[in-house]
Amino acid sequence: MSRKLALAATIALGVLAAAAPAAAQEAPPAAPQGRQPATAEQRAAYGRMDALTRSVFWAREVELNPADAEAGVGLSQALRELGQFSEAVTAAEQVLISHPANIEAMLAVGQAHIARGQGFYAIARLEQARDAAPRDWRPLSLLGVAYEQVSRHADARDAWNRALTLSPDNPAVLTNVALSMAAGGQAAEAETLLRRAAAQPGATIQVRQNLALVLGLQGKMAEAEQLIRRDLPPELAEQNLNWLRRRTAAVASTPPAGGRTWESLQGG
C-alpha cells in the first residue's frame, strides 16, 4: 500500500488545520521590571499569548537564565509554531545540556523535527523519552508520526497501539492513526476513527478540521462545510472550502483506474 503521508495528508492539513484566531486576545501582562525572572503568574499569563509574543517573552527568560528548562521548552514550542524549526530544535537541545532527563525538552525536539518533515532526526530523542517515561502516551504518539515519515509503518502502528493502551480513545493518537490511514487510501476507515476522536471531550478544532478534510475528499461536502464553518472565521472557512472543492473536482474529472485514492489528490 502506498503511503505518501507527507505529500497527501500533511499538505492538506496545512490548509485545513489552521485554528481560528482569538476573537479578542487579552493584552500581554506587564513584563517583569528590571532583570528579574518572571513570576509563576506572569509565566502562566504569557503562556496564553500568541506564538510571537511568547517567543519574545521566553527568549528573555532564557537570556536571564540559560539553564531555565521551562523557558527553554516554552521558547522551542513558540518557535515551532512560528515555523522556525531549526531554532526550535536548538532551543530544546540547549535545555537537554543542563537537564539531560527533561522529558518536555525531548518531546519538543521531536515535535520540531516532525514539523519540518524530518522525522528521522526526531526518533532518537523520542525513543529516549519513551524509555524514560514508559507510562506517558505522548512520546509514543509522536514516535508513530516520526516512524511514519520514514516509512516504518509497522513500528508506527505499534507505537500508536501502545499509546492507546495507555490513553484509550485519546483524540490526538486517534487522529494520527486516521491520517496515516487516509494517506494510504483508507479514507472510510480514517473517517470512522476521526468521528471517534471528535466525539471525545478533549477533541480540538484541529481534530474536527481533519474530519472535515476526510469528509470533503470523499465528496461529503455538505457535512465538511458544516464542520469548517462551525470552527473557522468566514474568510478562512471559505479558503479551506475552495481548497477542498478544487481537489474533489480534480479527482472527479480524472478518476484513477483503481478508484479514488489520496495519491490522486497530491497534484496542484
DRENDO-1510 file (C-alpha; in Angstrom, 1 decimal, always signed):
<recs>
REC; n; res; u; v; w
REC; 1; MET; +0.0; +0.0; +0.0 .
REC; 2; SER; +1.3; +3.4; -0.9 .
REC; 3; ARG; +1.6; +5.8; +2.0 .
REC; 4; LYS; +2.6; +9.3; +1.0 .
REC; 5; LEU; +1.7; +10.9; +4.2 .
REC; 6; ALA; +3.9; +14.0; +3.8 .
REC; 7; LEU; +2.6; +14.7; +0.3 .
REC; 8; ALA; -1.0; +14.0; +0.9 .
REC; 9; ALA; -2.2; +14.4; +4.4 .
REC; 10; THR; +0.3; +17.0; +5.5 .
REC; 11; ILE; -0.3; +19.3; +2.6 .
REC; 12; ALA; -4.0; +19.1; +3.1 .
REC; 13; LEU; -3.5; +19.6; +6.8 .
REC; 14; GLY; -1.6; +22.8; +6.2 .
REC; 15; VAL; -4.7; +24.3; +4.7 .
REC; 16; LEU; -7.4; +22.8; +6.9 .
REC; 17; ALA; -5.9; +22.6; +10.4 .
REC; 18; ALA; -5.5; +26.3; +10.9 .
REC; 19; ALA; -7.3; +27.4; +14.0 .
REC; 20; ALA; -9.4; +30.5; +14.1 .
REC; 21; PRO; -7.6; +33.5; +15.6 .
REC; 22; ALA; -8.9; +34.6; +19.0 .
REC; 23; ALA; -11.7; +37.0; +18.7 .
REC; 24; ALA; -10.3; +39.3; +21.2 .
REC; 25; GLN; -6.9; +38.2; +22.6 .
REC; 26; GLU; -6.1; +39.6; +26.0 .
REC; 27; ALA; -3.3; +42.1; +26.3 .
REC; 28; PRO; +0.0; +40.7; +27.4 .
REC; 29; PRO; +0.7; +41.3; +31.1 .
REC; 30; ALA; +3.3; +43.8; +32.1 .
REC; 31; ALA; +6.8; +42.5; +31.6 .
REC; 32; PRO; +8.9; +41.9; +34.7 .
REC; 33; GLN; +10.7; +45.0; +35.7 .
REC; 34; GLY; +14.5; +45.2; +35.7 .
REC; 35; ARG; +16.3; +41.9; +35.1 .
REC; 36; GLN; +14.2; +39.7; +37.4 .
REC; 37; PRO; +12.8; +36.4; +36.1 .
REC; 38; ALA; +9.0; +36.4; +35.6 .
REC; 39; THR; +6.8; +35.1; +38.4 .
REC; 40; ALA; +4.7; +31.9; +38.0 .
REC; 41; GLU; +1.6; +34.1; +37.5 .
REC; 42; GLN; +3.3; +36.1; +34.7 .
REC; 43; ARG; +4.5; +32.9; +33.0 .
REC; 44; ALA; +1.1; +31.5; +33.1 .
REC; 45; ALA; -0.4; +34.7; +31.6 .
REC; 46; TYR; +2.2; +34.8; +28.8 .
REC; 47; GLY; +1.5; +31.1; +28.1 .
REC; 48; ARG; -1.9; +32.1; +26.8 .
REC; 49; MET; -0.5; +34.6; +24.3 .
REC; 50; ASP; +0.2; +34.2; +20.6 .
REC; 51; ALA; +3.3; +32.5; +19.5 .
REC; 52; LEU; +5.2; +35.7; +18.6 .
REC; 53; THR; +4.6; +37.2; +22.0 .
REC; 54; ARG; +5.5; +34.0; +23.7 .
REC; 55; SER; +8.8; +33.7; +21.7 .
REC; 56; VAL; +9.9; +37.2; +22.8 .
REC; 57; PHE; +8.9; +36.5; +26.4 .
REC; 58; TRP; +10.6; +33.1; +26.7 .
REC; 59; ALA; +13.7; +34.3; +24.9 .
REC; 60; ARG; +14.1; +37.0; +27.6 .
REC; 61; GLU; +13.7; +34.4; +30.3 .
REC; 62; VAL; +16.3; +32.1; +28.6 .
REC; 63; GLU; +18.7; +35.1; +28.4 .
REC; 64; LEU; +18.3; +35.7; +32.1 .
REC; 65; ASN; +18.9; +32.1; +32.9 .
REC; 66; PRO; +20.1; +29.7; +30.2 .
REC; 67; ALA; +19.5; +26.7; +32.5 .
REC; 68; ASP; +15.8; +27.6; +32.9 .
REC; 69; ALA; +14.2; +24.4; +31.5 .
REC; 70; GLU; +10.6; +25.8; +31.4 .
REC; 71; ALA; +11.8; +28.8; +29.5 .
REC; 72; GLY; +13.8; +26.8; +27.0 .
REC; 73; VAL; +10.9; +24.4; +26.3 .
REC; 74; GLY; +8.5; +27.3; +26.0 .
REC; 75; LEU; +10.8; +29.1; +23.6 .
REC; 76; SER; +11.1; +25.9; +21.5 .
REC; 77; GLN; +7.3; +25.5; +21.3 .
REC; 78; ALA; +6.7; +29.1; +20.3 .
REC; 79; LEU; +9.5; +29.0; +17.6 .
REC; 80; ARG; +8.0; +25.8; +16.2 .
REC; 81; GLU; +4.6; +27.4; +15.9 .
REC; 82; LEU; +6.2; +30.3; +14.1 .
REC; 83; GLY; +7.8; +27.9; +11.6 .
REC; 84; GLN; +11.3; +28.4; +12.9 .
REC; 85; PHE; +12.0; +24.7; +13.2 .
REC; 86; SER; +15.8; +24.7; +13.3 .
REC; 87; GLU; +15.8; +27.4; +16.0 .
REC; 88; ALA; +13.1; +25.3; +17.9 .
REC; 89; VAL; +15.4; +22.3; +17.9 .
REC; 90; THR; +18.3; +24.3; +19.1 .
REC; 91; ALA; +16.3; +25.8; +22.0 .
REC; 92; ALA; +15.1; +22.4; +23.2 .
REC; 93; GLU; +18.6; +20.8; +22.8 .
REC; 94; GLN; +20.0; +23.6; +24.9 .
REC; 95; VAL; +17.7; +22.5; +27.7 .
REC; 96; LEU; +19.0; +19.0; +27.5 .
REC; 97; ILE; +22.6; +20.1; +28.0 .
REC; 98; SER; +21.8; +21.2; +31.6 .
REC; 99; HIS; +18.8; +18.9; +32.1 .
REC; 100; PRO; +19.5; +15.7; +30.2 .
REC; 101; ALA; +16.5; +13.9; +31.7 .
REC; 102; ASN; +13.9; +16.6; +30.8 .
REC; 103; ILE; +11.1; +14.8; +29.0 .
REC; 104; GLU; +9.4; +18.0; +27.8 .
REC; 105; ALA; +12.6; +19.1; +26.1 .
REC; 106; MET; +12.9; +15.7; +24.4 .
REC; 107; LEU; +9.4; +15.9; +23.1 .
REC; 108; ALA; +10.0; +19.5; +21.9 .
REC; 109; VAL; +13.0; +18.3; +19.9 .
REC; 110; GLY; +10.9; +15.6; +18.3 .
REC; 111; GLN; +8.0; +17.9; +17.6 .
REC; 112; ALA; +10.2; +20.4; +15.8 .
REC; 113; HIS; +11.9; +17.7; +13.6 .
REC; 114; ILE; +8.5; +16.2; +12.8 .
REC; 115; ALA; +7.0; +19.7; +11.9 .
REC; 116; ARG; +9.7; +20.2; +9.3 .
REC; 117; GLY; +9.1; +16.7; +7.9 .
REC; 118; GLN; +12.4; +15.2; +9.1 .
REC; 119; GLY; +11.0; +12.5; +11.4 .
REC; 120; PHE; +14.3; +10.5; +11.2 .
REC; 121; TYR; +16.0; +13.1; +13.4 .
REC; 122; ALA; +13.2; +13.0; +15.9 .
REC; 123; ILE; +13.3; +9.3; +16.6 .
REC; 124; ALA; +16.4; +9.1; +18.9 .
REC; 125; ARG; +15.1; +11.8; +21.3 .
REC; 126; LEU; +11.5; +10.4; +21.3 .
REC; 127; GLU; +12.7; +6.9; +21.9 .
REC; 128; GLN; +14.7; +8.3; +24.8 .
REC; 129; ALA; +11.6; +10.0; +26.2 .
REC; 130; ARG; +9.6; +6.8; +25.7 .
REC; 131; ASP; +12.1; +4.8; +27.7 .
REC; 132; ALA; +12.4; +7.4; +30.4 .
REC; 133; ALA; +8.6; +7.8; +30.8 .
REC; 134; PRO; +7.0; +4.4; +29.9 .
REC; 135; ARG; +3.6; +5.5; +31.2 .
REC; 136; ASP; +3.4; +8.6; +29.1 .
REC; 137; TRP; +1.4; +8.3; +25.9 .
REC; 138; ARG; +2.9; +11.4; +24.3 .
REC; 139; PRO; +6.3; +10.0; +23.2 .
REC; 140; LEU; +4.6; +7.0; +21.6 .
REC; 141; SER; +2.1; +9.2; +19.7 .
REC; 142; LEU; +4.9; +11.4; +18.3 .
REC; 143; LEU; +7.1; +8.3; +17.6 .
REC; 144; GLY; +4.3; +7.0; +15.5 .
REC; 145; VAL; +4.4; +10.1; +13.3 .
REC; 146; ALA; +8.2; +10.1; +13.1 .
REC; 147; TYR; +8.2; +6.4; +12.1 .
REC; 148; GLU; +5.5; +7.1; +9.5 .
REC; 149; GLN; +7.6; +9.8; +8.0 .
REC; 150; VAL; +10.5; +7.3; +7.4 .
REC; 151; SER; +8.1; +4.6; +6.1 .
REC; 152; ARG; +8.4; +2.4; +9.2 .
REC; 153; HIS; +4.7; +1.7; +9.1 .
REC; 154; ALA; +4.6; -1.3; +11.3 .
REC; 155; ASP; +6.6; +0.5; +14.0 .
REC; 156; ALA; +4.2; +3.4; +13.7 .
REC; 157; ARG; +1.1; +1.3; +14.3 .
REC; 158; ASP; +2.8; -0.5; +17.2 .
REC; 159; ALA; +3.6; +2.9; +18.8 .
REC; 160; TRP; +0.1; +4.2; +18.4 .
REC; 161; ASN; -1.4; +1.0; +19.7 .
REC; 162; ARG; +0.7; +1.3; +22.8 .
REC; 163; ALA; -0.2; +4.9; +23.2 .
REC; 164; LEU; -3.9; +4.0; +23.0 .
REC; 165; THR; -3.4; +1.3; +25.6 .
REC; 166; LEU; -2.0; +4.0; +28.0 .
REC; 167; SER; -4.6; +6.6; +27.0 .
REC; 168; PRO; -7.7; +4.9; +25.4 .
REC; 169; ASP; -9.7; +7.0; +22.9 .
REC; 170; ASN; -7.1; +9.8; +23.0 .
REC; 171; PRO; -8.2; +12.1; +20.2 .
REC; 172; ALA; -4.6; +13.1; +19.3 .
REC; 173; VAL; -3.5; +9.5; +18.9 .
REC; 174; LEU; -6.7; +8.5; +17.0 .
REC; 175; THR; -6.1; +11.5; +14.7 .
REC; 176; ASN; -2.6; +10.4; +13.9 .
REC; 177; VAL; -3.7; +6.8; +13.1 .
REC; 178; ALA; -6.6; +8.2; +11.0 .
REC; 179; LEU; -4.3; +10.5; +8.9 .
REC; 180; SER; -2.0; +7.6; +8.3 .
REC; 181; MET; -4.9; +5.5; +7.0 .
REC; 182; ALA; -6.2; +8.4; +4.9 .
REC; 183; ALA; -2.7; +8.9; +3.3 .
REC; 184; GLY; -2.7; +5.2; +2.5 .
REC; 185; GLY; -6.0; +5.4; +0.7 .
REC; 186; GLN; -8.3; +4.2; +3.5 .
REC; 187; ALA; -10.5; +7.3; +3.7 .
REC; 188; ALA; -13.5; +5.5; +5.0 .
REC; 189; GLU; -11.6; +3.9; +7.9 .
REC; 190; ALA; -10.0; +7.2; +8.6 .
REC; 191; GLU; -13.4; +8.9; +8.8 .
REC; 192; THR; -14.5; +6.3; +11.4 .
REC; 193; LEU; -11.5; +7.0; +13.6 .
REC; 194; LEU; -11.8; +10.8; +13.2 .
REC; 195; ARG; -15.5; +10.6; +14.2 .
REC; 196; ARG; -14.5; +8.7; +17.3 .
REC; 197; ALA; -11.7; +11.2; +18.0 .
REC; 198; ALA; -14.1; +14.2; +17.5 .
REC; 199; ALA; -16.6; +12.7; +20.0 .
REC; 200; GLN; -14.0; +12.8; +22.8 .
REC; 201; PRO; -14.2; +15.6; +25.4 .
REC; 202; GLY; -10.6; +16.6; +24.7 .
REC; 203; ALA; -11.0; +16.9; +20.9 .
REC; 204; THR; -9.7; +20.1; +19.5 .
REC; 205; ILE; -10.6; +22.2; +16.5 .
REC; 206; GLN; -7.8; +20.5; +14.6 .
REC; 207; VAL; -9.4; +17.1; +15.1 .
REC; 208; ARG; -12.7; +18.4; +13.7 .
REC; 209; GLN; -11.0; +20.1; +10.8 .
REC; 210; ASN; -9.2; +16.8; +9.9 .
REC; 211; LEU; -12.5; +15.1; +9.9 .
REC; 212; ALA; -13.8; +17.8; +7.6 .
REC; 213; LEU; -10.8; +17.1; +5.3 .
REC; 214; VAL; -11.5; +13.4; +5.1 .
REC; 215; LEU; -15.2; +14.0; +4.5 .
REC; 216; GLY; -14.6; +16.6; +1.8 .
REC; 217; LEU; -12.1; +14.4; +0.0 .
REC; 218; GLN; -14.7; +11.7; -0.1 .
REC; 219; GLY; -17.2; +14.1; -1.7 .
REC; 220; LYS; -19.2; +14.6; +1.5 .
REC; 221; MET; -19.0; +18.3; +1.1 .
REC; 222; ALA; -22.2; +19.3; +3.0 .
REC; 223; GLU; -21.0; +17.8; +6.3 .
REC; 224; ALA; -17.5; +19.0; +5.7 .
REC; 225; GLU; -18.7; +22.6; +5.2 .
REC; 226; GLN; -20.8; +22.4; +8.3 .
REC; 227; LEU; -17.7; +21.5; +10.4 .
REC; 228; ILE; -15.5; +24.0; +8.7 .
REC; 229; ARG; -17.9; +26.9; +9.2 .
REC; 230; ARG; -18.5; +26.0; +12.8 .
REC; 231; ASP; -14.9; +26.4; +13.9 .
REC; 232; LEU; -13.3; +28.9; +11.5 .
REC; 233; PRO; -14.0; +32.6; +10.7 .
REC; 234; PRO; -15.7; +33.2; +7.3 .
REC; 235; GLU; -12.6; +34.2; +5.4 .
REC; 236; LEU; -10.6; +31.1; +6.4 .
REC; 237; ALA; -13.6; +28.8; +6.1 .
REC; 238; GLU; -14.1; +29.9; +2.5 .
REC; 239; GLN; -10.4; +29.5; +1.7 .
REC; 240; ASN; -10.5; +25.9; +3.1 .
REC; 241; LEU; -13.7; +25.1; +1.3 .
REC; 242; ASN; -12.4; +26.4; -2.0 .
REC; 243; TRP; -9.3; +24.2; -1.5 .
REC; 244; LEU; -11.5; +21.1; -1.0 .
REC; 245; ARG; -13.7; +21.9; -3.9 .
REC; 246; ARG; -10.7; +22.2; -6.2 .
REC; 247; ARG; -9.3; +18.8; -5.0 .
REC; 248; THR; -12.6; +17.0; -5.3 .
REC; 249; ALA; -13.2; +18.4; -8.7 .
REC; 250; ALA; -9.8; +17.3; -9.9 .
REC; 251; VAL; -10.4; +13.8; -8.7 .
REC; 252; ALA; -13.9; +13.6; -10.2 .
REC; 253; SER; -12.6; +14.8; -13.6 .
REC; 254; THR; -9.7; +12.2; -13.7 .
REC; 255; PRO; -10.6; +9.2; -11.6 .
REC; 256; PRO; -7.8; +6.7; -11.2 .
REC; 257; ALA; -8.4; +3.2; -12.5 .
REC; 258; GLY; -8.5; +1.7; -9.1 .
REC; 259; GLY; -10.9; +4.2; -7.7 .
REC; 260; ARG; -10.4; +7.4; -5.8 .
REC; 261; THR; -7.1; +7.5; -3.8 .
REC; 262; TRP; -5.2; +10.0; -1.8 .
REC; 263; GLU; -2.3; +9.8; -4.2 .
REC; 264; SER; -4.5; +11.3; -6.9 .
REC; 265; LEU; -5.1; +14.4; -4.7 .
REC; 266; GLN; -1.4; +15.4; -4.5 .
REC; 267; GLY; -1.2; +17.4; -7.7 .
REC; 268; GLY; -1.8; +21.1; -7.9 .
</recs>
